[in-house]
């Protein structure tokens, strides 16, 4: 295995359908401008309640990308 150096960034994604969709959306958006994203770690999960029901999920995550 090669020696790599990673930098982390913090992202927050939201979704009306699921936590997984919130994570996927955040990673997809970040991947438009950041290359070499290799891992993520969910650090916080929140939800917004409207009329007694979950209206949307919000997930904060750290994503690691390899420096070139």
N, C-alpha and C positions, 0 to 999 in steps of 0.2 A: 504494500500500500504506500502510495506517495504521501509526503508530508504536505498538508494543505493548511492554509490559514483562512478562517472564516470571520466575517463581520456579521453582526446581527442588527436587525431593524425591527421595530415594533409596528404592528399593523392592527387595525380593528375593522372587522367585516360584519355586515349585518345581512339577515335574510328573514323573510316571512315564513319560510318553510322548515328550516332545520339548522342546527349547529354546524353540521357538515357542509351545508351550502354556504354558510357564512364564512367558514374557513376557506373553502374552495374559491369563493368570490374574491376574498382578500389576496390569496396567493396568485390567482389569475391576473388581477389588476396590477399587483406589484411586478409580476413577470413581464409586463409590457415595457417596463423601463429598467428593471434590474436583472442582470444575467446571473446564471449559475446558482439559483436558489436550490438548496439541497435538503433542507430540513426545516421543521417548524415545531414549536412547543406552545400549546394553549396555556395561557397564564391567567385568564379570567373569562368567565362566561356570565352574561347577564341576559335578562329578558325584559321586554316592555309589555305591560298588561293594559289592555283596553277592553272595557265592558266585561270584565271578569274572565277574559281569554287572553292567551299569549298572542300578541300582535306581531312581534318579531323577536328574533334572537340577535344578540350582539356578542361577538367573540373577539377578545384581544389575544394576539399571539406574537411570539418572537419567531422571526424567520432568519435562517442562516444562509448566507451566500458566500461562495468561495471567491477569494480575491485572486485576480489573474497575475 
